[in-house]
Amino acid sequence: MTEQIPDTCTIDGRLWSIEEWDGSFDAIPDNKALGFETHFQSTANWAGRIDHYLVFKNQFYLFKVEVDLAEEDKNLIPFGARREVRQIYEPMEVHDSQGMRFEEMLHEHRYFIYDDLKIDFSGTLKLSFPVWDPWDVPWPVSEEDIEPTHEAELVFSEGIVVSFDSWSL
């Protein structure tokens, strides 16, 4: 998790940004334990991965991991996971000796999806809602449109939800 690209947690069908962790962060499996090696393409994500968690029947799961992989690992599928690739084509304005033109730039987002990866985290997550994915909203968007409207605190004991409190801003 970085400040610019937060991990997420889905609770009762609602996707929240994880703003802060306090607790047994070592309960989260690292890249080696999950069977892959990431590299970062941007200072916005030093870890080279974004974790997407899920609370299901009051149990905490690591459900999906978005990864930046080295070129030679692009087809890797770790044991116990399945792979999803999201391709997005973005029109880009190009200026060169031929003048100005539009070209489509391909962005690939790679995910490893785990069906039963329980996380025995004990501690507190501070959350905010909604999560804004810049690929999913029309532009231009004003700052007021992307400000969180709700916050929450989610408390776990060994991966089991102890309490969940949310409030409007």
Secondary structure by P-SEA (a helix, b strand, c coil): ccccbbbbbbcccbbbbbcccccccccccccccccbbbbbccccccccbbbbbbbcccbbbbcbbbbbccccccccccccbbbbbbbbbbbbbbbccccbbbbbbbbbbbbbbbccccccccbbbbbbcccccccccccccccccccccccbbbbbccccccccccccc
